[in-house]
Amino acid sequence: MVDLLSGAAFGEVSDHQAADLRCLEWNPAMDLLATLSEPPDAVLTVWRLLAADPASKKVLQDKYPDARCLAWRPDGRRICLGDGAGVVTIIDPESAVTEKSIQMHSCPVETVTWINCEPVGQHPSRPCKQKKLPMVLPIPAGGSMSVGDDDEAIELYPGAEDNTCVVSAGEDASVGVLAAGVARVASVNLGAGPPMDGPIESALLSPDLRNLAVLRGPSGGQPGGVALLDSRILAVKRQEVLRASRALARVEALVVYIREGIQSLGTTWKRAVDAITSAVQSMRHPAITDPGALYDDLLQMCLTGSAGDGLMSFLSSEKKVKHMQAQEGAVLGALQFLSQMCCTRLQIAVLHLCTVLEELHTSAAYDPSYRRVGLDAAAIKEFGLKARQFLVHLEGAILAVADCQRWLSTLFRVTVRVFKKVHSQVVDLSDSPTADDLDFLVARLERGAPLDGSEVTAAIGLGANQPSPPDSLGPLAEEFTSSLARIAASMDTAISAAITPCAWVPIFADAPEQRIQPAARWGRIQDHTTLQVLWTTSTGGSAVHVASIALTPQQTGVSTELGRVSVGVGELGVKLQQWYDEDTVAVVLGSADATAAVLIDLSEQQPQPAASFLADGLPPASSLPSLAALGEEAARVHALPAWYAKPSALRVMASRGMLSVYSSTASRLISFDVDGGDGDEEEEEEEDDDAL
């Protein structure tokens, strides 16, 4: 007999008012537990359950609508969320900042996993070389430059040191691969139809990236099992995929930055245009309808220093002139902002963009390895030409801003000087425009040039919700987005086409007693890359099984060698299961009287060759080694309180000796320090409605 009443929990948190949990995951490197409540109002909470101070247990809590699954990055510093719209989001849990959102599927994301894809014993993959360029500075808010705006550069190169891959699976049986945490590089649709009809339970890349395992549940009388895909292109072209992904992520970050900068230019200039229009309109005599009369009056004022009849009504009103002076400050300040934004932000960002595209083009044009992963040299070259064309237009915008700044400043200064003469005030000659500036303004007035800054509008547009001229910066930057999408799609298509199905191994019969979600992990057994799948049966007594699928690379695909380890658990029902480490599995067992979490060490159990994993190929549970026969050292039992009779989730963290069980009916989460001996039970009631 196995004693289900031994063991003690070290911590428990609960909130009976909170929404049910959908999933939870232990941080692989720190004592943090991430929990995600059910959508559509999903709440992500990160707990530090080992904290001594109860107030510091909750590290992060934020809402992520429609989030459905989560995974930690292998170093524990980022969280990946998959949502109902098919989007995968990368989050910094320390700052709660969303770093990246990528459309991975056209349907809800069902599962995400995150692995380190750097080979053991090799140096980390180097990022693409970067020429020494000026820093990219933040885009100022509010349309004005302040003293501190140039202090610190911003990070526009995500994933520079990231050698990981995210694998996500969608509701439509599609599997996507996200390289370096920043760029989608593959999307494979497994489709439906016998023998693979069931929903995707999980998708895992092997550590060497050569194989992708997709667990599919049973459906429609068809058994569930493992679909094995040949993903060796990710292994053979690992460096190329990572470097190209980082480069494309830098391009995307720069394109977003440039578009935000143009948006800021347009919004600022729209306010300035309204002020210019108001100032010019106030100069017009209400009784004079001839549009050329204002030009004649302004020419007379510039050439003779006296006001004609048309301008006299304006200059006679001190209120109107003071209002014009106030508008002068706003307009000239906006023009100064435009000039600095173009010179110190956009030009530098486009130079960075051209540099990255040049490096990408060199790789794609002269290195077959990069062409193998789908880098399109022609598309990259075309993008580079568009970037240089944008630089030419940007220089034109800078000249248009400078000209507008020059004639407007001169016009305002001449107007104020004549106003002071009309009102017999002292004229400050030091503030008079230069002869060259005056000649520049006169030339514009003589040729009837617009007085509304239309040259600047033609160059940069007027911001959001305003029509932009076709040759302005906004439409040109929009073409950047389509060019980037074309390059990324080419890479995605090439890598996806190289990931092909190579084997189907049925495991789970379509029976109610086998509906517990299976768990899988990659490992190595006798120098073979091996997929180990944990599942249970309950016919003739409950049993825990581990299917070992050893893979041997072949010229086309892989060959598989099947093995099995089984342990009987008697009349106890298996509620939940998960891998603890390479030799140990964690299961939650229950009966009408008691429920317990059990760690089963299988290191002494040798896999037996198996022709099939289905029920007709399995021995009766009564003939299998029992938990009692394994001994207390190989079967460690941790009793659960009565309210865990219906557990709904199990998660472990072997590196810290942690095991957590969640009960949806009780809205309680209990955690054990399974390697630290018995501990004192500690319970906390969370008052926040969004807590666990």
C-alpha positions in Angstrom: 0.0 0.0 0.0 1.1 3.6 -0.7 0.5 6.0 2.1 -1.3 9.0 0.6 -1.4 11.0 3.8 2.3 11.8 4.1 4.1 14.9 2.9 3.4 18.6 3.4 3.0 21.7 1.3 5.2 24.7 1.8 2.8 27.3 0.3 -0.8 27.7 -0.9 -2.6 30.7 -2.5 -6.2 31.0 -3.2 -9.0 33.4 -4.3 -12.5 32.0 -4.5 -13.7 35.1 -6.4 -11.1 35.0 -9.2 -11.6 33.4 -12.6 -10.5 29.9 -13.2 -6.9 29.3 -14.3 -6.3 28.2 -17.8 -2.6 27.3 -17.4 0.4 27.8 -15.2 4.2 27.4 -15.7 7.2 27.5 -13.4 10.1 29.7 -14.4 13.0 27.4 -15.5 15.6 29.6 -13.8 14.0 31.4 -10.8 11.4 30.8 -8.1 8.6 32.4 -10.1 5.3 30.8 -11.1 3.3 32.3 -14.0 -0.4 31.8 -14.0 -3.0 32.7 -16.7 -6.7 32.8 -16.0 -9.4 31.9 -18.5 -10.2 34.2 -21.5 -11.8 36.5 -22.6 -10.5 38.6 -19.7 -7.3 36.7 -19.1 -5.0 37.9 -16.3 -1.3 37.0 -16.3 0.1 36.8 -12.8 3.7 36.1 -11.8 4.2 34.8 -8.2 7.3 34.5 -6.1 6.0 31.8 -3.8 9.2 31.4 -1.9 9.2 35.1 -0.8 9.2 35.5 3.0 7.0 38.6 2.8 3.5 37.8 1.7 3.1 41.3 0.2 6.0 40.6 -2.2 4.7 37.3 -3.5 2.9 38.9 -6.5 5.6 40.2 -8.9 3.3 41.0 -11.9 -0.4 41.1 -12.6 -1.8 42.5 -15.8 -4.6 41.8 -18.2 -4.0 40.2 -21.6 -7.4 39.8 -23.2 -8.0 36.4 -24.9 -4.6 35.0 -24.0 -4.8 31.2 -23.9 -1.3 29.7 -23.3 2.1 30.7 -22.0 5.7 29.6 -21.9 8.9 31.0 -20.3 12.1 31.7 -22.2 14.8 29.1 -21.2 16.7 31.8 -19.2 13.4 32.8 -17.4 13.6 36.5 -18.4 10.7 36.6 -20.9 7.2 35.2 -21.2 5.5 34.2 -24.4 1.7 34.3 -24.7 -0.5 32.9 -27.4 -4.0 34.4 -27.9 -7.3 33.7 -29.6 -6.4 35.9 -32.6 -3.4 33.8 -33.5 -0.9 36.3 -32.1 2.2 35.4 -30.1 3.3 38.1 -27.7 6.7 38.4 -26.0 6.5 40.1 -22.6 9.2 41.3 -20.2 7.7 40.2 -16.8 9.9 42.6 -14.8 8.6 45.7 -16.5 5.3 44.3 -17.9 6.4 45.8 -21.3 5.2 44.0 -24.5 8.3 43.7 -26.6 6.9 42.0 -29.7 3.6 40.8 -31.1 3.7 38.5 -34.1 0.8 37.1 -36.1 1.7 33.4 -36.2 -1.7 31.8 -37.0 -5.1 32.7 -38.5 -6.8 30.9 -35.7 -6.5 30.7 -31.9 -3.1 29.6 -30.5 -3.5 26.4 -28.6 0.0 25.8 -27.2 3.5 27.5 -27.2 6.9 26.1 -26.2 10.2 27.9 -26.0 13.6 26.2 -26.3 17.2 27.1 -26.5 18.4 26.3 -30.0 22.2 26.9 -29.5 24.2 23.7 -29.8 25.9 22.6 -26.6 29.6 23.3 -26.7 29.4 26.0 -29.4 29.9 29.7 -29.1 26.7 31.7 -29.2 25.5 32.7 -32.6 26.9 36.1 -33.5 24.6 38.9 -34.5 25.1 40.5 -37.9 27.9 43.0 -38.0 27.0 46.6 -37.6 28.9 49.6 -39.1 29.6 52.4 -36.7 26.6 54.7 -37.1 25.2 57.5 -35.0 22.8 56.5 -32.2 19.1 56.2 -32.9 17.4 58.7 -30.5 13.9 58.6 -29.0 11.1 60.4 -30.9 10.1 63.3 -28.7 6.5 63.5 -27.5 4.4 66.6 -27.9 6.1 67.9 -31.0 9.0 69.7 -29.3 12.6 69.0 -28.5 13.8 69.2 -24.9 17.2 69.3 -23.4 17.2 65.6 -22.3 15.9 64.2 -25.7 19.5 63.5 -26.9 20.8 61.9 -23.8 20.2 58.2 -24.4 19.8 56.0 -27.5 17.0 53.5 -27.8 17.2 49.8 -28.4 16.1 49.0 -31.9 17.8 45.7 -32.3 15.6 43.0 -30.6 17.0 39.5 -30.2 20.6 40.5 -30.6 21.7 37.8 -28.2 18.7 35.6 -28.4 19.4 32.0 -29.6 16.0 30.5 -28.9 13.0 29.3 -30.9 9.3 29.6 -30.0 7.1 26.8 -31.4 3.3 27.6 -31.5 0.4 25.4 -32.6 -2.9 26.7 -33.8 -6.5 25.4 -33.6 -6.4 24.6 -37.3 -3.5 22.1 -36.9 -0.9 24.7 -38.0 2.5 24.9 -36.4 4.7 28.0 -36.5 8.3 28.6 -35.6 9.6 31.9 -34.2 13.4 32.4 -34.4 15.3 34.5 -31.9 12.0 35.5 -30.3 11.5 38.1 -33.1 10.7 36.7 -36.5 8.4 34.0 -37.8 10.5 31.7 -40.0 8.1 28.8 -40.7 4.5 27.9 -40.7 3.4 24.3 -41.4 -0.2 23.2 -41.7 -0.6 19.5 -40.8 -4.1 19.5 -42.0 -6.8 16.9 -41.1 -7.7 13.5 -42.3 -6.9 10.0 -41.2 -4.9 9.0 -39.3 -4.2 12.5 -37.9 -7.6 14.0 -37.2 -7.3 15.0 -33.5 -6.5 18.4 -32.0 -2.9 19.4 -31.3 -1.9 18.8 -27.7 1.7 20.2 -28.0 4.5 20.8 -30.4 8.2 20.4 -29.5 11.4 21.0 -31.4 14.2 18.6 -30.6 17.2 20.2 -29.0 19.3 19.7 -32.1 16.4 21.2 -34.2 16.4 18.3 -36.6 12.9 17.0 -35.7 9.6 18.6 -34.7 7.2 16.4 -32.7 3.5 17.3 -32.7 1.2 15.4 -30.3 -2.3 15.0 -31.6 -5.2 13.7 -29.5 -7.6 11.0 -30.6 -10.7 11.9 -32.6 -13.5 10.2 -34.4 -12.4 6.7 -33.6 -8.9 7.4 -34.8 -6.1 7.1 -32.2 -4.0 10.0 -31.2 -0.2 10.0 -31.4 2.9 11.8 -32.5 3.5 13.3 -35.9 7.2 13.6 -36.5 8.4 16.2 -39.0 11.9 16.5 -40.5 13.0 20.1 -39.6 16.7 19.5 -40.2 16.9 22.8 -42.2 16.7 24.6 -38.9 19.7 22.6 -37.6 21.8 22.7 -40.7 21.1 26.4 -41.4 20.8 27.4 -37.7 23.3 30.3 -37.9 21.8 31.7 -41.2 18.2 31.4 -39.8 19.1 33.2 -36.6 21.2 36.0 -38.2 18.6 36.6 -40.9 15.8 36.6 -38.4 17.6 39.2 -36.2 18.3 41.3 -39.3 14.7 41.3 -40.4 13.7 42.1 -36.8 16.0 45.2 -36.9 14.5 46.2 -40.3 11.0 45.9 -38.8 12.0 47.9 -35.7 13.5 50.7 -37.9 10.5 50.8 -40.2 8.2 51.1 -37.2 10.4 53.9 -35.8 10.5 55.7 -39.2 6.7 55.5 -39.5 6.2 56.8 -36.0 8.6 59.7 -36.7 6.7 60.6 -39.9 3.5 60.5 -37.9 4.9 62.9 -35.3 6.1 65.2 -38.1 2.7 65.2 -39.8 0.8 65.8 -36.5 3.1 68.7 -35.5 2.9 70.3 -39.0 -0.9 70.0 -39.1 -1.1 72.3 -36.0 1.4 74.7 -37.6 -0.5 74.8 -40.9 -3.7 75.8 -38.9 -1.7 78.6 -37.2 -0.3 79.8 -40.5 -3.7 79.8 -42.2 -5.2 81.7 -39.3 -2.4 84.3 -39.4 -2.6 84.9 -43.1 -6.4 85.0 -43.0 -6.2 87.7 -40.3 -4.1 89.9 -42.6 -6.7 90.0 -45.3 -9.0 93.0 -45.5 -12.6 91.7 -45.0 -13.9 94.0 -47.8 -11.3 93.0 -50.4 -12.0 89.7 -52.2 -9.2 89.8 -54.8 -6.7 87.1 -53.7 -3.8 89.0 -55.4 -4.5 92.1 -53.3 -2.8 90.6 -50.2 0.4 89.8 -52.2 0.5 93.4 -53.5 0.1 94.8 -49.9 2.8 92.5 -48.6 5.2 93.4 -51.4 4.6 97.1 -50.7 5.3 96.5 -47.0 8.5 94.6 -47.8 9.8 97.1 -50.4 8.8 100.4 -48.8 8.4 99.6 -45.2 4.8 101.1 -45.2 1.4 99.5 -45.1 -1.2 99.7 -47.9 -4.9 100.2 -47.3 -5.5 96.4 -47.3 -3.1 95.8 -44.4 -3.8 98.9 -42.4 -6.9 97.4 -40.7 -4.8 94.5 -39.5 -1.9 96.6 -38.4 -4.2 99.0 -36.6 -5.4 96.2 -34.3 -2.8 95.6 -31.6 -4.8 92.5 -30.5 -4.5 90.9 -33.9 -0.8 91.6 -34.1 -0.1 90.1 -30.7 -2.1 87.1 -31.6 0.0 86.8 -34.8 3.2 87.0 -32.7 2.0 84.2 -30.4 1.3 82.1 -33.5 4.8 83.0 -34.8 6.4 81.2 -31.9 4.3 78.1 -32.3 4.9 77.9 -36.1 8.6 78.6 -36.0 8.9 76.1 -33.1 7.1 73.5 -35.1 9.4 74.1 -38.1 12.5 73.8 -35.9 11.1 70.5 -34.5 10.6 69.2 -38.1 14.1 70.2 -39.1 15.7 68.5 -36.1 13.5 65.4 -36.4 14.5 64.9 -40.0 18.2 65.5 -39.4 18.8 63.9 -36.0 16.2 61.1 -36.1 14.9 60.0 -39.5 18.0 60.4 -41.5 20.0 58.4 -39.0 17.3 55.7 -38.8 17.3 55.4 -42.6 21.1 55.1 -42.6 20.8 52.2 -40.2 18.1 50.7 -42.4 20.3 51.0 -45.5 23.2 49.4 -43.7 21.2 46.3 -42.5 19.7 45.9 -46.0 23.1 46.1 -47.6 24.4 43.3 -45.3 21.3 41.2 -46.0 21.7 41.7 -49.7 25.4 40.7 -49.6 24.5 37.6 -47.7 21.6 36.7 -50.1 23.5 37.5 -53.3 26.8 35.8 -52.5 26.2 33.1 -49.9 24.1 30.1 -51.1 23.3 29.2 -47.5 21.2 32.3 -47.1 19.4 31.7 -50.3 18.7 28.2 -49.0 16.7 29.7 -46.2 14.7 31.9 -48.6 16.5 35.3 -48.5 15.5 37.0 -51.8 18.3 39.1 -53.0 16.2 40.9 -55.6 13.5 41.9 -53.1 16.2 43.1 -50.6 17.9 45.1 -53.4 14.5 46.7 -54.3 13.9 47.5 -50.7 17.4 49.2 -50.5 16.6 51.3 -53.5 13.4 52.5 -51.9 15.3 53.4 -48.7 17.7 55.5 -50.7 14.8 57.1 -52.6 13.3 57.9 -49.2 16.6 59.6 -48.2 16.4 61.8 -51.3 12.8 62.8 -50.5 13.8 63.4 -46.9 16.5 65.8 -48.0 13.9 67.6 -50.1 11.7 67.8 -47.0 14.5 69.3 -45.0 15.1 72.0 -47.7 11.3 72.7 -47.9 11.2 73.2 -44.1 14.2 75.5 -44.2 12.7 77.6 -46.9 9.4 77.8 -45.1 11.1 78.7 -41.9 13.1 81.5 -43.7 10.2 83.2 -45.5 7.8 83.0 -42.6 10.3 84.3 -40.1 11.1 87.2 -42.5 7.4 88.0 -43.0 6.7 88.0 -39.3 9.6 90.3 -38.5 8.8 92.7 -41.3 5.1 92.8 -40.2 6.1 93.6 -36.5 8.6 96.3 -37.7 5.9 98.1 -39.7 3.3 97.6 -36.9 5.7 99.5 -34.6 6.2 102.3 -37.1 2.4 102.6 -37.5 2.0 102.9 -33.7 5.1 105.2 -33.4 7.0 102.6 -31.3 10.7 102.2 -31.1 12.0 99.9 -33.8 14.8 97.5 -32.9 17.0 97.5 -35.9 19.0 94.5 -34.7 15.9 92.4 -35.2 15.5 93.4 -38.9 15.7 90.7 -41.5 18.8 90.5 -43.7 18.8 91.8 -47.2 19.1 88.2 -48.6 16.1 87.0 -46.5 14.1 90.0 -47.6 14.9 89.3 -51.3 14.0 85.7 -50.8 10.5 86.7 -49.4 10.0 89.3 -52.2 10.8 86.7 -54.9 8.2 84.4 -53.4 5.6 87.1 -53.3 6.3 88.2 -56.9 5.8 84.8 -58.3 2.6 84.3 -56.2 4.0 81.3 -54.1 1.5 79.9 -51.6 1.4 81.4 -48.1 0.2 78.2 -46.4 3.4 76.1 -46.3 2.1 73.8 -49.0 5.7 72.8 -50.0 6.2 71.3 -46.6 2.8 69.6 -46.7 3.7 68.0 -50.0 6.9 66.7 -48.5 5.7 65.3 -45.2 1.9 65.2 -45.2 -0.4 66.1 -42.3 -0.4 63.1 -40.1 -3.1 60.6 -39.2 -6.6 60.7 -40.7 -5.4 63.3 -43.3 -4.8 62.6 -47.0 -1.1 62.5 -47.8 0.4 63.6 -51.2 1.6 60.5 -53.1 5.3 61.6 -53.0 5.3 62.6 -49.3 7.2 60.6 -46.7 4.2 58.7 -45.4 3.3 56.7 -48.5 7.0 56.0 -49.2 7.4 54.6 -45.7 4.2 52.5 -46.2 6.1 50.8 -49.1 8.7 49.8 -46.6 6.2 47.6 -44.8 5.1 45.8 -48.0 8.8 45.3 -49.0 9.6 43.8 -45.6 6.5 41.5 -45.7 7.7 40.2 -49.1 11.2 39.4 -47.8 9.8 37.7 -44.7 7.2 35.7 -46.7 10.0 34.4 -49.0 12.0 33.2 -46.0 8.9 31.7 -44.4 7.9 29.9 -47.6 11.3 28.4 -48.2 11.8 27.1 -44.6 8.2 25.8 -44.3 8.6 23.9 -47.6 11.7 22.2 -46.2 9.9 21.0 -43.0 8.1 17.8 -44.1 6.3 14.9 -42.3 8.4 11.8 -41.9 6.6 9.5 -39.4 3.3 9.0 -37.6 3.3 6.9 -34.4 -0.1 6.2 -32.9 -0.2 6.0 -29.1 -3.5 7.1 -27.5 -6.7 5.1 -28.2 -9.9 7.0 -28.7 -11.3 6.0 -25.3 -12.6 8.2 -22.4 -10.1 6.8 -19.9 -7.2 8.0 -22.1 -8.3 11.6 -22.4 -5.7 12.9 -19.8 -3.4 15.2 -21.8 -0.2 13.4 -22.6 3.2 15.0 -21.8 6.3 14.7 -24.0 10.0 15.6 -23.8 13.1 15.2 -25.9 16.2 13.4 -24.6 19.0 11.1 -25.6 19.0 7.3 -25.0 22.1 5.3 -26.1 23.2 8.2 -28.3 19.9 8.4 -30.1 17.7 11.5 -30.1 14.6 10.1 -28.4 11.1 11.5 -27.9 9.6 10.2 -24.7 5.8 10.5 -24.3 4.0 10.0 -21.0 0.4 8.8 -21.0 -1.9 6.6 -18.9 -4.4 3.8 -19.3 -7.1 2.6 -16.9 -8.4 -0.6 -18.5 -8.0 -3.4 -15.9 -6.4 -1.0 -13.4 -4.5 2.3 -13.9 -1.1 2.4 -15.4 1.5 5.0 -16.3 3.4 4.4 -19.6 6.4 6.1 -21.1 6.7 5.6 -24.9 10.3 6.0 -26.2 10.6 6.8 -29.8 14.3 6.7 -30.8 15.1 8.5 -34.1 17.9 7.5 -36.5 18.5 10.0 -39.3 18.2 8.6 -42.8 18.8 9.9 -46.3 15.2 10.9 -46.5 13.6 11.4 -43.1 14.2 9.2 -40.0 13.7 5.6 -38.8 12.0 5.0 -35.5 12.6 2.4 -32.8 9.9 2.0 -30.2 10.3 1.2 -26.5 8.1 1.3 -23.5 8.3 1.6 -19.7 5.1 0.9 -17.7 4.2 1.1 -14.0 0.9 0.0 -12.4 -0.8 2.3 -9.9 -3.5 -0.1 -8.8 -7.1 1.1 -8.4 -6.0 4.7 -8.0 -7.1 6.9 -10.9 -4.5 9.1 -12.7 -5.8 12.6 -12.7 -2.8 14.6 -14.1 0.7 13.8 -15.4 3.9 15.6 -16.4 7.6 15.0 -16.8 9.6 16.1 -13.8 13.1 15.4 -15.1 14.7 13.0 -17.6 14.2 10.0 -15.3 11.2 11.0 -13.2 7.5 11.6 -13.9 5.0 13.5 -11.8 1.4 12.2 -11.5 -1.6 13.1 -9.4 -3.4 10.0 -8.2 -6.8 10.0 -6.6 -9.5 7.9 -5.2 -12.7 8.5 -3.3 -10.7 8.8 0.0 -7.5 10.7 -0.9 -5.5 12.5 -3.5 -1.8 12.8 -3.8 1.0 14.0 -6.1 3.6 11.3 -6.7 7.1 11.4 -8.2 8.0 8.1 -9.9 11.6 7.5 -10.6 11.9 5.3 -13.7 15.7 5.3 -14.0 16.0 1.7 -13.0 13.3 0.6 -15.4 14.6 -0.6 -18.8 12.5 0.3 -21.9 11.0 -2.9 -23.4 10.8 -3.1 -27.2 7.3 -2.4 -28.5 5.7 -3.0 -31.8 2.7 -0.8 -30.8 1.7 1.6 -28.0 -2.0 1.1 -28.5 -4.1 -0.9 -26.0 -3.8 -4.2 -27.8 -0.1 -4.0 -27.5 0.0 -3.2 -23.7 0.3 -5.7 -20.9 -2.5 -5.8 -18.3 -2.0 -3.3 -15.5 -2.0 -6.1 -12.9 1.2 -7.6 -14.4 3.1 -4.3 -14.2 5.5 -3.2 -11.4 3.5 -1.4 -8.7 4.4 1.8 -6.8 4.9 -0.3 -3.7 7.3 -2.5 -5.4 9.4 0.5 -6.6 9.9 1.5 -3.0 9.6 4.8 -1.1 12.8 6.3 -2.8 11.5 5.7 -6.3 7.8 6.7 -5.5 7.7 9.8 -3.4 4.2 10.7 -2.3 2.9 14.2 -1.3 -0.6 14.2 0.0 -3.1 16.8 -1.1 -5.8 18.5 1.0 -9.4 17.4 0.6 -10.4 20.3 -1.7 -7.9 19.0 -4.3 -10.1 15.9 -5.0 -10.7 17.4 -8.5 -7.3 18.8 -9.6 -7.1 20.5 -13.0 -3.4 21.4 -13.5 0.0 20.1 -12.6 3.3 21.9 -13.2 6.9 21.2 -12.0 10.3 22.8 -11.9 13.0 20.1 -11.3 15.9 22.6 -11.0 14.3 24.0 -7.9 12.5 20.9 -6.7 9.0 22.5 -7.1 5.7 20.8 -7.8 2.4 22.7 -8.0 -1.2 21.4 -8.3 -4.2 23.6 -9.1 -7.8 22.9 -8.3 -10.4 24.8 -10.4 -13.3 23.8 -8.1 -11.5 25.3 -5.1 -9.7 28.0 -6.9 -6.6 27.0 -5.0 -3.0 26.4 -6.0 -0.7 24.3 -3.7 3.1 23.9 -4.2 5.5 21.4 -2.7 9.3 21.6 -2.2 9.7 18.0 -3.2 13.5 18.0 -2.7 13.6 19.9 0.6 11.7 17.5 2.9 8.6 18.3 4.8 7.8 21.9 5.2 5.3 24.0 7.1 2.0 24.7 5.4 1.4 28.3 4.8 -1.8 29.7 3.3 -2.7 33.2 2.0 -6.0 34.6 1.0 -5.8 37.1 -1.9 -8.4 39.9 -1.8 -7.8 41.2 -5.4 -10.5 39.9 -7.7 -7.9 39.4 -10.4 -5.6 37.3 -8.3 -5.5 33.5 -8.3 
